[in-house]
Amino acid sequence: MLFQSNPRRSFLLLLPTCLIVFFLFSFLSIHAGLYHNVVTHFDSPTSSPTSRSAIASELEPTPLPSASPTTPPRPRYKTASESHPLVKDTFPLAAAASSPTDIPPIPEWNTPPNPHVSEKTPLFIGFTRNWLLLQQTVVSYITAGWPPSDIYVVDNTGTMFSNRNQLLTLQNPFFLDYHRLTSIFGVNVIFTPTLLTFAQLQNFYLYTALESEWDYYFWSHMDIVALSVEDFEPKESYQSLYMRAVGVLRETLLPDYGRWAIRWFSYDRLSLVNTQAFVDIGGWDVFVPYYMTDCDMHERLWMRGFSIESADVGAVYDVGASLDDLKDLYRVVGRDELGLPRSVKSPSENLSSEGVNSPAYHALVHNLEELQRAKSDNPGSRLSWQARQQGGQGAPFYRDAEGFQTAMTMTMDFGRTVFDEKWGHRGCDIRDVGLKEEDAWRVIGEWEVVEDESVEAETDQKVE
């Protein structure tokens, strides 16, 4: 009935079924034929081993490419840099000393007051590389009258306690003579838990001050020489660098001095810091690890209304090398140079002081000015002293000296980029271009072109 009533409709219903049956039958026939041919071929007495393997290889999946049996290419190494001369200790008397009495005494006109002044005067000196410069800085502060017990050398080498345990040697850039600092010079040594950037190290000073309940503290770079000005007029008003720093501290702590953050001595070669002021603005920005982090910090302090003022306490030289012999900082000369008999008891007994404002002092000033000029005029970099030592291979926490310097430079460049992006401005003068503290990370970089003026106007509105 269905086919008779509507033949066209019946045909359309049967057509898909027929096609499915046809394709299924064709597939099974082909598969069965292929199998039969292959089996017949392998079972045939006329089939050769070669043809059998050829057929089998066609049926097997293509194997993955195997690893090349050839030797891998050798790394291409950089040209080795020129080696620097071996480091020699620049304070032989201290190297041979077994007690503080084996080194010259502090010049009597710079002797720290006894008893100690009523104010606390902690001085941080951070150290990462170049022991000769650190030793010179420490000795210069001691001979300028700073009490050794108030000096805190911060071992920021990232070598944990390797220096305290005498595991590093003089040729290692991160070497520090812990025994000499503590037992001969009488200063303190504290350790950072790992290698810190400049900004992190500054926050470590701040943390230590808070932990020690110091309302203020001093800090100094490790590549300077501090010197009391001995040709001071009038002579009756002479004071050591230390006592002049105490005088500035007392002036700063007066109630009517004002809202202060820092007192600079020769910019920040030596600084006096108000602990609470640094806390109030959140410390140093660790994302700007080296250069420009001082600009960021100082500008934010000024934005908050804190003062940063300079004062004169003496000469603070910026140097990149050490004097030939640090006994010159004690203003002493050999007794034989004065025509006096030499002592056989102690090397220090063969030295005699010439007194305040002596020819030895003026010779020292001349030599320090030459060292400062050499650093400033260095055709390569004024910081070349940082990469001068290249030893330490095989020592704990060894780092390739050239690679370490390269990584430092890259990190410095990164910090500059972060500063630029943070303020949308390239340069320290962020207040001079109208920026405020709340503008950090909100301003489009002045180097970016704003094509749509409506976007620029909208951004200006938000800033206002």
Residue pairs with C-beta under 8 A, 6 or more apart in sequence:
2 10
3 10
38 55
38 59
41 47
41 51
41 52
41 55
42 52
42 55
81 402
83 390
84 388
84 389
84 390
86 171
86 391
87 131
87 132
87 170
87 171
87 388
87 389
87 391
89 95
89 132
89 170
90 132
90 135
90 136
90 322
90 323
90 324
90 325
90 326
91 103
91 135
91 139
91 325
91 326
91 327
92 325
92 347
93 102
93 103
93 104
93 327
93 347
93 348
94 102
94 103
94 135
94 180
94 184
94 185
94 326
95 180
96 102
96 347
97 103
97 180
97 184
97 348
99 183
99 184
100 183
100 184
100 185
100 186
101 346
101 348
102 184
102 346
102 347
102 348
103 184
103 330
103 348
104 327
104 330
104 332
104 348
104 351
104 353
105 330
106 112
106 142
106 143
106 145
106 330
107 143
107 330
107 331
107 353
107 356
108 353
109 228
109 230
109 238
109 240
109 355
109 356
110 143
110 144
110 145
110 228
110 240
110 241
110 242
111 145
112 145
112 146
112 147
112 242
113 243
116 147
117 246
119 246
119 249
119 250
119 253
120 150
120 214
120 216
121 146
121 147
121 150
121 218
121 242
121 245
121 246
121 249
122 150
122 152
122 209
122 212
122 214
122 217
122 218
123 141
123 146
123 150
123 151
123 152
123 217
123 218
123 219
123 220
124 152
124 154
124 205
124 208
124 217
124 218
124 219
124 220
125 134
125 137
125 138
125 141
125 151
125 152
125 153
125 154
125 219
125 220
125 221
125 222
126 154
126 156
126 201
126 205
126 219
126 221
126 222
127 134
127 153
127 154
127 155
127 156
127 157
127 176
127 222
128 156
128 157
128 158
128 174
128 195
129 157
129 173
129 174
129 386
129 387
129 389
130 173
130 222
130 223
130 385
130 386
130 388
130 389
131 170
131 175
131 176
131 177
132 321
132 322
133 222
133 223
133 319
133 320
133 321
133 322
133 385
134 153
134 176
134 222
135 177
135 180
135 322
135 326
136 225
136 319
136 322
136 323
136 326
136 329
137 220
137 221
137 222
137 223
137 224
137 225
137 226
138 151
138 153
138 181
138 185
138 187
139 185
139 326
139 329
140 224
140 225
140 226
140 227
140 329
141 151
141 220
141 226
141 241
141 242
142 148
142 151
142 185
142 187
143 329
143 330
143 331
144 226
144 227
144 228
144 240
144 241
144 242
144 314
145 228
145 240
145 241
145 242
145 243
146 226
146 241
146 242
147 242
148 185
148 186
148 187
149 186
149 187
149 188
151 187
151 188
152 187
152 188
152 189
152 190
152 208
153 176
153 181
153 187
153 188
153 189
153 190
154 189
154 190
154 191
154 192
154 201
154 204
154 205
155 163
155 164
155 176
155 178
155 189
155 190
155 191
155 192
156 192
156 195
156 196
156 201
156 204
157 163
157 174
157 176
157 195
157 397
158 174
158 192
158 194
158 195
158 196
158 397
159 167
159 168
159 174
159 396
159 397
160 191
160 396
160 397
161 191
162 168
162 174
162 395
162 396
162 397
163 174
163 175
163 176
163 177
163 178
163 189
164 178
164 189
164 191
166 178
166 179
167 395
167 396
168 174
168 175
168 176
168 392
168 395
168 396
169 175
169 391
169 392
169 395
170 391
171 389
171 390
171 391
171 392
172 389
172 391
172 392
172 395
172 398
173 387
173 388
173 389
173 390
173 391
173 392
173 401
173 404
174 392
174 397
174 399
175 389
175 392
176 189
178 189
181 187
181 189
182 188
182 189
190 208
192 201
192 204
196 204
197 286
197 289
197 290
197 411
198 289
198 290
198 293
199 284
199 285
199 286
199 288
199 289
199 290
199 293
200 284
200 286
200 289
202 219
202 283
202 284
202 293
202 297
203 283
203 284
203 286
205 217
205 219
205 273
206 273
206 275
206 278
206 279
206 283
206 284
209 216
209 217
209 273
209 275
210 275
210 279
214 275
215 274
215 275
215 276
216 249
216 253
216 272
216 273
216 274
216 275
217 272
217 273
217 275
218 245
218 270
218 271
218 272
218 273
219 270
219 271
219 273
220 226
220 269
220 270
220 271
220 316
221 268
221 269
221 318
223 318
223 319
223 320
223 385
224 269
224 270
224 316
224 317
224 318
224 319
225 316
225 317
225 319
225 329
225 368
225 371
226 241
226 270
226 314
226 315
226 316
227 241
227 314
227 315
227 316
227 317
227 364
227 365
227 368
228 239
228 240
228 241
228 242
228 244
228 314
228 315
229 241
229 314
229 315
230 238
230 356
230 357
230 358
230 361
231 357
231 361
231 362
232 238
232 239
235 357
238 356
239 247
240 314
241 313
241 314
241 315
244 312
244 313
244 314
245 265
245 270
245 272
245 313
247 313
248 263
248 265
248 272
248 311
248 313
249 263
249 272
251 257
252 260
252 263
252 272
258 307
259 277
259 305
259 306
259 307
260 274
260 277
260 306
260 307
260 308
260 309
261 273
261 274
261 277
261 278
261 301
261 306
261 307
261 308
262 268
262 271
262 272
262 273
262 274
262 277
262 298
262 301
262 306
262 308
262 309
263 271
263 272
263 308
263 309
263 310
263 311
264 270
264 271
264 308
264 309
264 310
264 311
265 271
265 272
265 310
265 311
265 312
265 313
265 314
265 316
266 315
266 316
266 318
267 310
268 294
269 316
269 318
270 313
270 316
274 306
277 301
277 304
277 306
278 284
280 304
281 297
281 300
281 301
281 304
281 306
284 293
284 296
284 297
285 293
285 296
285 297
285 422
287 415
287 418
287 422
288 296
288 415
288 418
288 419
288 422
289 411
289 412
289 414
289 415
290 408
290 411
290 412
290 415
291 412
291 415
291 416
292 415
292 416
292 419
292 428
293 415
293 419
295 419
295 428
295 430
296 419
296 422
296 423
298 308
298 428
299 428
299 430
299 431
300 437
301 308
302 308
302 431
303 431
303 436
303 437
304 437
315 365
315 368
317 368
317 369
317 371
317 372
318 372
318 375
318 376
319 368
319 371
319 372
319 375
320 371
320 374
320 375
320 378
320 382
320 383
320 384
320 385
321 371
321 374
321 375
321 385
323 329
323 364
323 367
323 368
323 371
327 351
328 360
328 363
328 364
328 367
329 364
330 351
330 353
331 353
331 354
331 355
331 358
331 360
331 361
331 364
332 351
332 352
332 353
332 354
332 360
333 351
333 352
333 354
333 360
334 342
334 350
334 351
334 352
335 341
335 342
335 343
335 349
335 350
335 351
335 352
336 342
336 350
338 352
340 352
342 350
343 349
343 350
354 360
354 361
375 382
375 385
376 382
378 384
386 405
386 408
387 401
387 402
387 404
387 405
389 401
390 401
390 402
391 401
392 398
392 399
392 401
420 426
420 445
421 441
421 445
422 440
422 441
423 430
423 435
423 439
423 440
423 443
424 435
424 439
424 442
424 443
424 444
424 445
424 446
425 433
425 435
425 443
425 445
425 446
426 446
426 447
435 443
439 463
442 462
442 463
443 463
444 450
444 456
444 459
450 456
450 459
